[in-house]
Amino acid sequence: MSWRDAALLALRGLGRRGIRSLVTGLGVALGTALAVALIGIGAMADSRIVSQLSSGGPAAAIRVEAAYPDPGGLTGDSMRAQGPHDLGAAAAAAITRAPHVASVAGMLSMPVHVVPCPATIGTASGGAPACPVDTDGYTGTMVGADLASVSDLPVTLLAGRLPSPGALTEVAVTPGYLERLHVDARRPAPILGSEVEFAVPQALPGRPTRLRRLWFRTVVVGVVDQAVGDGEFLAPIEQTEAARRWALGGVGTSGFPRPTSEYSGLVVVADSLGDVHAVRAEIAERGYATSAPEHLVASVQRYLHIVDIVLGGIGAIGLGIAALGVANSLLAAVRERWREIGVVKALGAGDQDVARWFLVEAGLLGLVGGVVGTGAGIAATAVMTLILNRYLLEQGLMGIHVGGWLSPFLVAVPPATSLLAVVAGLAPALRAARLPVREALGGA
């Protein structure tokens, strides 16, 4: 009996027992869909977190403060500093040359007096009414960063765009600013194009200390979630450098110290997550405090790996149940085809031919079920992705987006399920092959 003959017999057998074949194939398809969907969910989580941590990036970023480090600062993730320590371009260049450092970006935070312009919210900046310069407002912080290297900064764009590098009239705001102005963080479009007035204080000699302010106006061009510094505004570092030069023209007081440090901090990106601790230790030896989520992220990695194992185990159980269904279906088929097997053997078919017949039938069940299950698993993963992204949006987590998942390994799923079905069909196939001709012809 050739493989072609075995395939024809298998197809005829599957067709004659259509309901049972359909149910068995659906079992394989459901097990495959479950495995593909669970693996897809785990892969989506890994693609957003674990795989990005294997190389340098925002998750491997270290925040450096213009302050001396606490002796025990490296044992935790949070910033632990002891006192101010000026941080300039020379120190930044030395850190750049340190081993396992991928990039270094300077940042400069400045205290500013903030006057929002509610009249410009929801209108184009060019046609908006002028925002009066007055004393109403609040004290906030503008964080200046080297936006030319934004790909290495822990900054997520939520809406609009980032300020252009070097721009002196553009700023991005955080969700905290939207909350202050009672703008829905899930629909931040009205804030884009609005204006904000800033005033940089300069302390002058006198009792009490006299202040004068440098006023400037900016346009909100984007909404960001940022971990560069503590502040509601993200701007090109050129803006805060201009503010620093103005503040240096005054005298230092307890309320308004002179910003002698060229940078208030740095964002240092290590080559990989495994290099973060070594880079932090190198920076601490140079006399600067650091913070990085290395311990937190390592814990997340471990938990995600556990989740992957659990999801994979559940998928394997589903496939195991499907394999048992194939074996059960073929065992029933052997009993029903008792006389047919005897006739085939009486016509000259050998044991291996009969075994081939049933193994081909099992393989076809596994192949068709694997194709249908893979498609269903991909569809289920896509639906879950849409539901998850909608939930994240409703929770205000606009910067987190779970992407779709497709992998070349999916092409191998149907052949793998076919092989699994063949393995499950070995016992029924061997039973059919070893059936004596006289017993088979005499059976029901």
C-alpha positions in Angstrom: 0.0 0.0 0.0 1.5 3.4 -1.1 1.2 6.6 0.8 -1.4 7.7 -1.8 -3.5 4.7 -1.1 -3.3 5.3 2.6 -4.3 8.9 2.2 -7.3 7.9 0.1 -8.4 5.3 2.6 -7.9 7.9 5.4 -10.0 10.5 3.6 -12.8 8.0 2.9 -12.8 7.0 6.5 -13.0 10.5 7.8 -15.8 11.3 5.3 -17.9 8.3 6.3 -17.7 9.3 10.0 -18.1 13.0 9.4 -19.6 14.0 12.8 -17.0 12.2 14.8 -14.2 13.5 12.5 -15.6 17.0 12.8 -15.8 16.8 16.6 -12.2 15.4 16.9 -10.9 18.1 14.5 -12.6 20.8 16.5 -11.0 19.5 19.7 -7.6 19.8 18.0 -8.5 23.3 16.7 -9.7 24.4 20.2 -6.5 23.1 21.9 -4.3 24.8 19.2 -6.3 28.1 19.5 -5.9 28.1 23.2 -2.1 27.4 23.0 -1.6 30.1 20.3 -3.7 32.7 22.1 -1.9 32.1 25.5 1.5 32.1 23.9 0.5 35.3 22.0 -0.5 37.0 25.2 2.8 36.1 26.8 4.7 37.2 23.8 2.9 40.6 23.8 3.9 41.2 27.4 7.5 40.2 26.6 7.6 42.4 23.5 6.6 45.4 25.6 8.9 44.7 28.5 11.3 41.8 28.6 12.6 42.0 25.0 13.1 45.7 25.3 15.2 45.2 28.4 17.7 43.0 26.6 19.2 46.1 25.0 19.8 49.7 26.1 16.7 51.9 26.1 14.4 53.9 28.4 13.9 50.9 30.8 17.7 50.8 31.2 17.9 54.5 31.9 19.7 55.8 35.0 18.7 59.2 36.5 21.8 61.1 37.8 21.3 63.9 40.3 23.5 66.9 40.9 24.2 65.7 44.4 26.5 63.5 46.4 25.4 59.9 46.7 24.3 58.2 49.9 26.6 55.3 50.9 23.8 52.9 50.7 22.1 54.4 47.6 22.9 51.5 45.3 20.9 49.0 47.3 17.6 50.4 46.2 16.0 51.9 43.2 15.1 55.4 44.6 17.2 58.5 44.7 19.3 58.8 47.9 21.4 61.9 48.0 23.4 63.8 50.7 24.1 67.2 49.4 24.5 69.3 46.2 27.3 68.6 43.9 27.6 70.7 40.7 27.2 68.7 37.6 28.6 70.0 34.3 29.6 69.1 30.8 33.0 67.8 31.9 31.4 65.3 34.3 28.9 64.3 31.6 31.7 63.6 29.1 33.6 61.5 31.7 30.4 59.4 32.3 29.9 59.0 28.6 33.4 57.4 28.3 32.6 55.0 31.1 32.2 51.3 30.2 28.7 50.0 29.3 27.3 53.5 28.8 25.2 53.8 25.6 24.3 57.5 25.8 24.2 60.5 28.2 21.6 63.3 28.0 21.7 66.4 30.1 18.7 67.9 31.9 18.2 71.1 33.7 15.1 71.8 35.9 14.2 75.4 36.8 11.6 76.8 39.2 9.2 79.0 37.3 6.0 81.0 38.0 3.3 79.5 35.8 0.3 81.4 34.4 -2.0 79.2 32.3 -4.0 80.9 29.5 -7.4 79.3 29.7 -8.7 81.6 26.9 -6.4 79.8 24.5 -7.5 76.3 25.3 -9.2 74.6 22.4 -8.2 77.4 19.9 -5.4 77.8 17.5 -2.5 79.7 19.0 -2.3 82.2 16.1 -5.9 83.5 16.6 -6.2 83.1 20.3 -6.6 86.1 22.6 -3.5 87.4 24.3 -2.8 86.0 27.7 -2.3 88.9 30.2 0.9 88.9 32.2 -0.1 89.1 35.8 0.7 87.6 39.2 -2.1 84.9 39.1 -0.8 81.4 38.8 1.4 79.0 40.8 5.0 78.0 41.2 6.0 75.0 39.1 9.0 73.4 37.6 10.1 73.3 34.0 12.3 70.4 33.0 14.7 71.1 30.2 16.1 68.1 28.3 18.2 67.4 25.3 15.4 66.5 23.0 17.7 65.7 20.1 18.3 62.4 21.9 14.7 61.8 22.8 14.9 58.1 21.7 17.1 57.5 24.8 15.0 59.4 27.2 12.2 57.9 29.4 9.6 60.1 27.7 6.3 58.8 26.2 4.4 61.0 23.8 0.7 60.9 24.6 -0.7 63.5 22.2 0.6 66.1 19.7 4.4 66.2 19.3 7.5 67.0 21.2 9.0 70.5 21.3 11.5 71.0 18.5 15.1 70.8 19.7 16.3 74.3 20.5 12.9 75.9 20.3 12.3 78.7 22.9 8.6 79.1 22.5 7.3 75.4 22.6 6.6 73.2 25.6 5.0 69.8 26.3 2.9 69.3 29.4 2.2 66.2 31.6 -1.2 64.8 32.6 -0.7 66.6 35.9 -1.1 69.9 34.1 -4.2 68.7 32.4 -5.7 67.7 35.7 -4.9 71.1 37.1 -6.9 72.7 34.3 -9.7 70.1 34.5 -9.0 68.8 31.0 -9.8 65.1 30.4 -6.5 63.3 30.1 -8.1 60.8 27.8 -9.0 63.6 25.3 -6.1 66.0 25.6 -6.5 67.6 22.1 -8.1 70.9 23.5 -4.9 71.7 25.4 -2.8 71.5 22.2 -2.1 75.0 20.8 -2.9 76.7 24.1 -0.5 79.2 25.7 1.3 79.3 29.0 3.1 82.3 30.5 6.3 81.6 32.5 8.2 83.9 34.8 11.8 83.1 36.0 12.5 84.8 39.4 15.7 86.7 39.9 16.6 87.5 43.5 18.0 91.0 44.1 19.9 92.3 47.2 17.7 93.9 49.8 15.7 93.4 53.0 13.4 91.8 52.4 14.7 90.2 49.2 13.5 91.9 46.1 12.5 89.8 43.1 12.2 90.6 39.4 10.9 88.2 36.8 11.7 87.4 33.2 8.5 86.6 31.4 8.2 84.5 28.3 5.3 82.8 26.5 5.2 79.3 25.1 2.7 77.2 23.1 1.7 73.7 24.2 2.6 71.4 21.4 2.3 68.0 23.1 1.3 65.9 26.1 3.9 63.6 27.5 4.5 61.1 30.3 8.1 61.7 31.4 10.5 60.5 34.1 13.2 62.9 33.2 12.6 65.2 36.1 9.9 66.3 38.6 7.8 68.9 36.7 4.7 69.5 34.7 6.5 71.0 31.7 9.0 69.4 29.4 11.0 71.8 27.2 14.2 71.9 25.1 17.1 72.4 27.5 17.9 75.7 25.7 14.9 77.2 27.4 16.0 76.3 30.9 19.5 77.3 30.1 18.3 80.8 29.3 16.3 80.8 32.5 19.4 79.7 34.4 21.5 82.5 33.0 18.8 85.0 34.1 18.6 83.6 37.6 22.4 83.7 37.9 22.3 87.5 37.5 20.7 87.7 41.0 21.9 86.8 44.5 21.3 83.5 46.2 18.8 83.4 49.0 17.3 80.6 51.0 14.1 80.7 48.9 15.9 81.2 45.5 19.4 79.6 45.5 21.6 80.5 42.6 21.6 77.6 40.1 25.4 77.1 40.0 25.2 73.6 38.5 25.2 73.5 34.7 22.9 70.5 34.8 20.5 69.5 37.5 20.8 65.9 36.4 21.6 63.5 33.6 19.8 60.6 32.0 22.4 57.8 31.4 21.3 54.8 29.4 23.3 51.6 30.0 24.0 49.1 27.2 21.7 46.6 28.8 19.7 46.0 32.0 22.5 43.8 33.3 24.9 46.7 33.1 22.8 49.1 35.0 24.2 48.3 38.4 27.8 48.5 37.2 27.1 51.9 35.6 25.4 53.2 38.7 28.5 52.1 40.8 30.8 53.9 38.3 28.7 57.1 38.6 28.7 56.9 42.4 32.5 56.7 42.4 32.5 59.9 40.5 30.5 61.5 43.4 26.9 61.6 42.0 23.6 60.1 43.3 21.6 57.9 41.0 18.3 56.1 40.7 17.1 53.4 38.4 14.3 50.8 38.5 16.8 47.9 38.1 15.4 45.9 41.1 11.8 46.6 40.1 12.3 45.7 36.5 14.2 42.5 37.4 11.3 41.5 39.6 8.9 42.2 36.8 11.0 40.0 34.5 10.9 37.1 36.9 7.2 37.4 37.3 6.7 37.6 33.5 8.8 34.5 33.0 6.6 32.7 35.6 3.5 33.9 33.8 5.0 32.6 30.5 5.6 29.2 32.1 2.0 29.0 33.5 0.4 30.1 30.2 2.6 27.6 28.3 1.6 24.9 30.7 -2.1 25.6 30.2 -1.7 25.6 26.4 0.1 22.3 26.7 -2.7 20.8 28.7 -5.2 22.0 26.0 -3.1 20.3 23.3 -2.8 17.1 25.5 -6.6 16.9 25.8 -6.9 17.3 22.0 -4.4 14.5 21.5 -6.4 12.3 23.8 -9.4 13.1 21.7 -7.6 12.0 18.5 -6.5 8.7 20.2 -10.0 8.0 21.4 -11.5 8.7 18.0 -9.1 6.3 16.3 -9.6 3.6 18.9 -13.3 3.8 18.2 -12.5 3.8 14.4 -10.4 0.6 14.8 -13.3 -1.2 16.5 -15.8 0.0 13.9 -13.5 -0.9 10.9 -12.7 -4.4 12.3 -14.0 -6.2 9.2 -12.6 -3.6 6.8 -9.1 -4.0 8.3 -9.4 -7.8 7.8 -10.4 -7.4 4.2 -7.5 -5.1 3.5 -5.1 -7.5 5.1 -6.7 -10.4 3.2 -6.0 -8.5 0.0 -2.3 -8.4 0.8 -1.8 -5.3 2.9 0.9 -5.8 5.6 0.9 -4.6 9.2 2.9 -1.5 8.3 0.4 -0.6 5.6 -2.5 -0.7 8.0 -0.5 1.3 10.6 0.3 3.9 7.8 -3.4 4.1 7.0 -4.4 5.1 10.6 -1.4 7.3 11.1 -2.2 9.3 7.9 -5.8 9.7 9.2 -4.5 11.0 12.5 -2.1 13.4 10.8 -4.8 14.8 8.6 -7.0 15.4 11.7 -4.1 17.2 13.4 -3.1 19.2 10.3 -6.6 20.5 9.6 -7.3 21.2 13.3 -3.9 23.0 13.6 -4.7 25.3 10.6 -8.1 26.2 11.9 -6.9 26.6 15.5 -3.9 28.8 14.5 -6.3 31.1 12.7 -8.7 31.2 15.6 -5.8 31.8 18.1 -4.5 34.7 16.0 -8.1 36.2 15.8 -8.5 35.7 19.6 -5.2 37.4 20.3 -6.2 40.4 18.0 -9.5 40.8 19.8 -7.9 40.6 23.2 -5.4 43.3 22.1 -8.2 45.6 21.1 -10.0 45.1 24.4 -6.8 45.6 26.4 -5.8 48.8 24.6 -9.3 50.2 25.1 -9.1 49.4 28.8 -5.7 51.1 29.0 -7.2 54.1 27.3 -10.1 54.2 29.7 -7.8 54.1 32.6 -5.9 57.1 31.2 -2.8 55.0 30.3 -2.5 56.5 26.9 1.2 56.0 26.6 0.9 52.2 27.0 -0.1 50.4 23.9 0.0 46.7 23.4 0.9 45.9 19.8 -0.3 43.0 17.7 1.6 39.7 17.8 2.6 37.6 14.8 5.6 35.3 14.7 7.2 33.2 12.0 6.9 30.2 14.3 3.1 30.2 13.7 3.8 28.6 10.3 5.2 25.5 12.2 2.1 25.1 14.4 -0.1 23.1 12.0 2.8 20.6 11.2 3.5 20.4 14.9 -0.2 19.6 15.7 -0.2 17.0 12.9 2.9 15.4 14.5 1.3 15.4 17.9 -1.8 13.8 16.4 0.3 11.1 14.8 2.0 10.4 18.1 -1.5 10.1 19.7 -2.5 7.8 17.0 0.4 5.4 17.4 -1.4 3.1 19.9 -4.6 2.7 17.8 -2.5 2.3 14.6 -0.5 -0.5 16.2 -3.6 -2.2 17.5 -5.1 -2.2 14.0 -1.8 -3.4 12.5 -1.5 -6.4 14.8 -5.1 -7.5 14.3 -5.1 -11.1 12.9 -6.9 -11.5 9.6 -9.1 -14.4 10.8 -10.2 -12.5 13.9 -10.9 -9.4 11.9 -13.0 -11.2 9.3 -14.9 -13.0 12.0 -15.6 -9.8 14.0 -18.5 -7.5 13.8 
